[in-house]
Amino acid sequence: MNRRSFFIILALFSIFTAILFVFVQHDSTQESIIYFPIDPDVTFTHTDSTLTLLDKPKNNKYIIEWDVTSILDREAYLRQDISLLYANGRLLDTLSEWEDYSEKIAQYKKIQADESRYFVTISYHHAELHNDDLNIKSSQQMSFDELYVINSLFAPLQSFRIAENKEQKEWKYVLDHAVKQQLQYSWKRLVDHFQLPLKKYIQIPLSDIVLYNDKPLINNNAEKSQQILGNLWEGLYKNYFLGIKKKDGTIIEPVGSTIPLILLSKDYTHLIILIETRDGEAIKLIQQIPSNS
């Protein structure tokens, strides 16, 4: 190889490396949700998570359409939406979308399922707003939907959110009771495993966190409540949504894990997130709450 060919190859390698570095850097910045102080002048004009039963059963299976949309009142530097779908208390699937310089995100997925199930979806809608590099704010909102799907040999395929007749009320009771029992058993096992003093904590299942969209978390002020929620989703995205780190250091997908139980300390110094993985491993995530907020 002559000297000229060597330098051409070296130059091409350098260019390739630089391009690869740019892509790696870009992806690494995308793979995070970062909470910044809330901009009170920015609002979401629309946020929605919707579950819809589509198909008649085929081979005892049916299709659920899962739609997640959000619209900000202006273009944002970065828009991010993530969504979690649970069936009978266990994570079934996830959705995630990122948009640069946009105000709207729309995503959907069709999910095949079988048997009678109680579906719950929780979504977090986030916007990062840059006035300049030293003045970064955010806006956030959550949305939620639930759907009971009854797929039985003794009744036609049907779905409902609110039980309207005797049959639906009976199915709702059966599914609610079964899911509640399973989750309470799992959460109790987690609390006992980590020897946590429950009397010092406020218990909030993740499926109930949307209740705090427009009201403070217990006795907190609105500003601190929003920070707690933002930091919570920041931590959930990094340590749960993208994968759960087990004791042996391996990272596994969160699918199959239980709905997380959030334990908010009554002195508002920290919160704990308890999760049981698909294979039954107990996971505890701890998040400190800054006192200067």
N, C-alpha and C positions, 0 to 999 in steps of 0.2 A: 504494500500500500504506500503510495507516494504521500508527500507532506500535504499537498493540496487536498487530496481526498480525505486525509485524516481530519483536517480542520473543518471540512464540510460536514462530515459525520458528527464531529464534536458540536458544531453549531446547531445541527438538527436535533441532536440529543438535548442540548440546553433549552431549545425552544419547546420541545415536547415536555421536558421536565417543568418548565415554567407554566405551560398550559395546564398540565396535570395539577400543579400546585394551586392554580387559580380555582380549578374545579373542586379540589379537595377543600380549599378554604371556603368556597361558596357553600358547599354542602354542609360543612361543619357549622357555619353560621345559621343555616336553615334548620338544623336539627336541634333547635332550642326554642323555648318560649320564655321570654324575659319580662318580668313585671317592672314597669316604671310607674311613677305617680300618675294617678288618674287625672285626665284633663276634663274638668267639669263642663266645658263648652262643647265637647264631642259626644255624640250619642249614636247608638245603633237604632235605626228607624225600623228595622225588621230582623228578628231572629226566630228561627223555627226548626224544630226537629219533628219529623212525622213518620210514623210507621203505618203501612197500609197492606192489608191482605189482598193479593192479586189473583192467584190461580186456584182453580179447583184442584183437589188432591189427585196426584198421579203416583201410583205405587205407594200410597199413603204419605206422600210428601206434598208440600205446598210452598208458595213463594211469598216472601214479605219484601215490599219495597221500602227502603230506608232513605229518606231525604233529609238533608241538612242544608239550610240556607241562612245567610246573614247579609245585611246591607248597612253600611256605615253612612252617616250623613255627609261624608266627604271622602276624597281619596286619601289613603294612608300610605306611609312609606312601606309598611309591611302588614298584610292581613293574614291571619292564621285561624283556622277552625279545626278542632279535633272533636271526635265523637266516639262514645263507647256504647256498644249494644250488648245487653245482658238478656239471657233467657233462663228463667227459673233460678235467678241469683248467681249465675256463672257467666263470665265474659264470653260472648259468642264471636264478636268481630269488632274491628275498629275502622274509623275513617279519618283521614287527615288531608288537608289542602293548604297550600301557601300561595299567596299572590303578592307580587311587588307592585307598588303604585296602583292600588285598586281599592274600591269601596265594597265590592260584592264578591261573595264566594257561594257557589252552589255545588253540592255533591250528592250523589246517590249511589246506592248499591242494591242489588237484588240478592236476597238471602234465602236459601232453600232450607227448610226445616221439616220436622215430622212431629207427631204426637201433639197433645195439648200443651201449650206453654204460655207463660206470662212474660212478655217482652218489655224491657225498659231501656230507653236510650237517654243518655246525658251528654250534652254538647257544651263545649267552651268556645266562645267566639272572642277573638282578641285582635286588637289593632295597635301597631306601634307607630307613633307620630313624631316626626322629626321637624322641629322648627329650626334647629341648628344642632351641631354636634354636642353642644353643652346643654341643650334643653330638649330632652326626650320625654315624651309623655305616652300614656296608653289609654285605651278604652276597652272595657270587657263586659260581657254579658253571658248568661247561661240559658240553655233551653232544654226542654224535657218532653218526652212523650212515653206513653205506656199503651200496651195493647194485649188483650187476652185473645188467644186463638184456640178455639175448641175443634179438635180433629178426633172424632170418636166414631166407632162402628155403630153406635147407638143414636147418633145425631148428625145432622148435616154440618158441613164445615161452616164455621161462623167466626166472627171477630167482634169485639166490643171494647170500649174504654170504660163505659159506665153500664153496669148490669141493669137491664130494663125489665126483665121478666124472671119468673121463678127459676127456670132452667139456668139462665145466665148467672143468677145470684148463687145458685148451688155450685156451679163451676168456679165462680170467683172465690167462694169460700174454700173450696178444695185446693185450688192453686195457691191462694194467699197463705193458707195454713201450712201447706207443704213447703213453700219457699221460706216462710218465716221461721219454721222449725229448723230447716237446714242451715239458714244463715245464723240464727241465734246459737245453734250448736257449734258452728265453725268459729264465730266471734268469741264465744265463751272459752273454747279451747285455746284460742290465740291469747286472750287476756290471762288465762291461767298459766299458759306456757311462759309468758314474759313476766308473770307475777306483777301485774299492774294494779295499782289501787284505784279502782273505778270511781270511788267517791270524790276523787280529786279532778275528775274529767267530765266534760259534757260529751255525750255520745251522739254522733251524727253520721248515719250511713251516707255514702256518697250519693245514693239515689235521692236523698232529701236535701242535698246542698243547694239545689236550685231555689229552694224556699227563701234563700238569703240573697236573691238577686236585688231586691229593692228594700230589704230591711236589714238592720245591723245584726251581726252575729251576737245573740244573747244581749249582754249589756254594753257591748262595745259601741263606740261612735262609728259613723258611716265611713269615715276615711280609713280608720284602722281596719274595719271589717273588710273593705275592698282590698286592702293590702294583704290581709290574711288569705282571702280568696285567691288573689293573684299569685301569691307565693305558693299556695297549695297546688294550684294547677301547674305552675312552673315545676314543682317537685314531682307531681304525678306524671307529667309528660316525660321527664328525664328518667325517672326511676321505676315507672310502671308501664306507661304507654309504649315506650320504645323497647322495653324489655325489663325483666326482673332479675336482679343479681342474687344468686343463691349463695349459701354458705361456702360452697366449694369454689366460688368465683365464677362459675358458668353463668351465662346470660340466657334466659329462656323467654319465649313469647308469653305475654300475659293471658292469652286465650285459655279459657278453662279455669281461671282464678275467680275467687269470690268477689262480690261487690265489696270494695274497701270500707272498713269502719274507721271513721275519723274520731279521734279522742282529743278534744280541745281542752287544755288545762284551764281550770277555773281562775287561775291568776293570769291567764293570757300570756304566759312566757314561752310556751311551746305547744306543738300539737304532734300527735302520733298517728300514723296510718298503719292499720293492721290488714294484712292480706294473706289468704291461704292459696298457694299455687295449685295448679292442676293436679300435681302429684302429692299434695298434702303438706308441703313444707310451710312452716310459719315464717312470715316476713314482717319485720317491724321497721318502719321509716320514721325518723324523728326530724322535726323541722322547728328551728328556733324562731320565735316571733320578736323582732326588734322592739326594744322598749322606747325608742325615740320617735316612733311614728304616731 
